[in-house]
Amino acid sequence: MGELLTALRLNMTNVADPAGRHGDRYRAALEMAEFADKNGFTAISGEEHHLAATGWLPSPLLVAAALAGRTSRVRISINALIVPLYDPVRLAEDIAVLDNLAQGRFSFVAGMGYRPAEYHAAGKDWSRRGALMDHCLSVLLQAWGDEAFEYDGAVINVTPKPHTRPHPFFFVGGMTVAAARRAARFGLPFSPPMAMPDLVAVYTDELRKHGKTGFAYYPENGSTVTLLHPDPDEAWSRYGGFIMNEAAEYSGWRRDGVPRPNEKPAASVEDLRRLDNVEILTPGELLAQIRGGRKDIVMNPLIGGLPIDDGWASLHRLVDEVLPHV
């Protein structure tokens, strides 16, 4: 596959019914992950959200541990983990255990989140989110070190230590100048969700000011998700409502002054199709794009309650009809 990045996204969104059933979908996610691992996928990712009508994944570390147990080669990433919602010592422990289970294959993007309701549910003060983020990042880095450190008036030494040294690999995420500066101040890689050259310039300048080194990474196609079908028009007529479940909920979380990827709302499936946040291609169309220089494919085969069999069909088209010809 050369430099082609193939990723399986498991947001675990379902139909927009808080009482919806999810067990079969979670089991299918693990089976899909094992299939992706055996077929050379680069990464499996998920995103953390809470209080979602679609059931959008609220416990990404738990799922990442299950994925680590079902796979052996593929990287496992959370994009993003809302770190201010956690107790920082407990988070350091959980990630250290996960890193040992995954033998260094786990990584995450440290995000701050943008929904006050999530902070309220976790008993955290929304107005202090920046300070909470800084505190959590500082504790994580100290906890994963070899030395004991002072925490809340006492000296502690968090164990076990991670498999990955000096610490599990992670980025600081965000779409603001504050996020870029935070990443540079901590000497951590920066991961905006799309190409944002002005922010990367701020990050690079701040690294220099602090005498630190780092790099920025963002996906080539932003947050675009790909599904495959021999007849995209037919697929949109069948799948559009499921895709809309996830897109509509995400749009409903929009807040003025808080930038996010894929911000334009869609009032209909036709609007959603024009936005290209989700694309449905034929295998031949995707193959032509790859031959033309495309370097990444992200597939979300369980999006918005998409029937499991249809998700599997899309995955098989990628593995059977596209990747062998790359």
N, C-alpha and C positions, 0 to 999 in steps of 0.2 A: 504493500500500500504506500510505500515511500513515506512522504511527509503528511499524508492525509490523516486528519484527526477524526475519529469516529466515536461519538459519545451517545450514551443511552441516558436520557433524562427521565427521572422517576419523581415527578412532583406529587404523584399519588392523588391527583384530583379526580373527583367522581361527579355524578350528577349533583346539582345544587340542592341537596336534601340533607340537613344535619342528621336525620335518622337513617340515612342510606347505609347499606351493608358494604363492607370493605374487605372482608376476609379473603375472598377469592382473588381479589385484585392484588393484595399484598403477597399472596402465595405466587401469583403469576409474575409479579415483579422480581421475586427471587429466581424463578425459573428463567425469566428473560435475561437477568443478570448473568446467570451461569452460561446461557447460550452466547451472550455477547463476549464473555471472557474466553470461551472456547474458540470463538471466531475472530479473535484478535482485535476487539474494540480497544480504543485508547483509554476511555474513561467512562465511569458511571457517576451521574451527578443527581443531586436533589436540592431543594430549596426549603427553607424553614418559614412557615407561616402558622398563625394560631387563630382560633375562633372562626375558621373558614366553613361556609356552608358546603363547600365541595370536599371538605376533609383534607385540604391542602396540608402536606406533611408537617406535623407539629413536633415530631420526635426524630430528627434526622440522625442523631448519634446512634440511636437504637437500630434504625434501619441500616446505617453504615456498618454496624457490627455484624448484623445478619448477612449483609453483602460480603463482608470480609470472610465469613465462614463458608460461603458458597462459591467463591472465586479464588484464583491463585495468581493472576497476572495483571488484570486490569486495575487502573487507578480508581480510587473512590473519593469523590469530592462533594463537599457541601457548599453550594453557591447561592445563598450565603447563610452562615450561622449567626444568629442575632445574639452576640456575646453579652451585651448588657443585661439581658434577661436572666442570666445564670448567676449562681453563686460562683465566684471565680476559682476558689480552691476545688470545689466539686467538679467544675468544668475541666480544670487541669488534670484531675484524676481520671475522669471519664475519657478524655482525649488520649492520655498516656496509655490507658488500658487498650483503647481502640487501636492506637498506633502499634502496640505490641501484637495485637491480634492480626493486624493487616501487614505487619512486617515492613512498615514504611510506605505502604501504598495509599495511605489516607492523607488527604489535605483538605483545607477549607478556606473560604473567604470570610474574614471577620467583618460582619456588617452591623449597622446600628439600628436598622429597621426604620419604619416611617409611620407606624400606626399606634397612637396613644392607647387604644384598647388592649393591645398586646402587653404594653407596659403595665397597665392596670391589672390585667389578669395575673401577671407574674409578681405583683406587689412592688413594682419598681416605679420610680418617679420620672415621668416623661420629661420634665423640665431639666433634669440632671443627666440626660442621656449622653451628652458629650463627656462629662466627668466620669460617668459609669463605664463608658467605653475605654477611656484612658486607664482607669483603675484596673479593669479586667485584663487588658493587654499587658500591663505591667506585672500583674500577679502571675499570669500564665507564663511569661518569660522567666520570671524568678523561680516559679515552682518547678519548671522543667530543668533547671540548672542543677548542678551537683551539690551546691552548698545550701545549708539552711538559711532562712531569711526571716526578717521581722514582718509579722503580719498582724495587724490590729492589736498591737501591744504585746505580742508573744512571739518567740522564735519557733518556727515550724519547718519541717522538712517533708515535702510531699513525695509520696512513693505510690506506685513504682515509677521509675524514670522511663521516659519514652524510648522506644527502639531507635528512633531517628535522632541523631545528634547534630547540632546542639538542642534542637527541638523539632517537633513535627512541622512539616512545611505548611505555611499558610500565608495568605495575602491579607492586606487591608483593602476592603472594597469601598465603593462609593462613587458618587457623581458630583461631588462638591470640592471646592478649594480646601475646605477644612479636612476632608477625607484624604486628599493628596498630601497635605501637610502632616497629618497624623502618621501616615505610612512612612514618610521620610523621617520624621522625628524618632520613630521607633526603629528605623533602619530595616523596614520590612518591605517586601514587594507590594506593588500597588496594582489593583485590578478593577478598573472601571468596566462596566458591562458592555461597552461598545467603544469604538474609536473616539477618543476625546483628546485631541492633540494639545489643546490649551491646558488641560488639567495635567497631562503628562509633563508638559513644560514646567508647570508649577512644582510638581513632584521632583523633577530632576534638579531644579534650582534649589529646592529645600534640602535635598540630599547633600548637595555641595556645601550649603551653609552649615550643615550639621556634621560635615566631615564623614558621611556615611556612604555606603554603596548599596545599590538596589536596582530593580528593573520594574517596568510596567508590562502587564500582559492584559490583553482583551481579545475576545473571540472575533475572528475575521468578519463574520456575518451578524455580529451583535447577538441578539437573543432569538434569532430565527430558528424555528423548529421545522423539520422536514418529515413528511409522511410520503409513502410511495403507493401508487395505484396505477393500473394500466389505463384507467379512464379518469383523469382528475375531475372532470365535470360531474360524473356520476358520484365520485368520492365526496365532493363537496356537498352534493345533495344528501348523501347518507351520513357524513361525518360532521357537517357544519354545526349542527346543534350541540354536539359534544365539545367541539373546539370552542364554541361560544360560551359554554359553561365556565371554562377556565378564564377565558378572556374577559367576560363580563364581570366576574368577581374581582379579577385584578384591577379592571378599570374602576370598579366601585370603591377601591381603596385609595384612589387618587386624592392628594392633598395639595392645595395651592402652595407654591413656594418650595415643594419637595420634589426635585427632579427624579424621574425613574425611567428605565428603558421601556420601549413600546408604550409610550404615554398616550397616543391618540386613541380615543374610545371608538368602538364600532357599534353602530346602532342595529346592524343586521349582519347576517352571514356574508352577504355581498360586500359590505363595507370591510369586514374582517379579511375576506379574500384579497381585496385590493391593497390592504396594508402590508401584506407579505410577512407579518409576524409568524404566521404558520403558512407553509407552502406544501401543496400536494403536487408531486411531480411523477411522471412516469420514470421507470428505471433508466430508459434511454435518455431522457432529458437530464437527469442527474449525472449520468455518465458523461454526457457532453459537457456539462459544466465543470466536472472534475478535469477532463482533458483540456478544458480552457483555462485551468489554473485555480479552480476552487480547492480550498485546503481543509475545510471542516464540514462535518455533517453531524447534526444533533437530532436524534429521533426521540420523540415522546410518545410511545405506543399505547399509553394508558390515559391519554389526555382527556380530561373532562367526562370520564365515564365511557369513553370509546369502548365498544365491546372487545373483550379480551381476544377473541379469535381474529378480529380485524387488526388489532395491534400486532399480533403474531404474524399475520400475513404481510404487513408492512416491513417488519423486521426481516422476514425470510426473503422478501424481494431485494432488500439491501445486500444481504449476505449471499444470496444465490445468483442474483442477476446483475449486480453492480460491482461488488468488491473483487470478484474473480477477474474482472476485466481492467482493473486499475493497474 
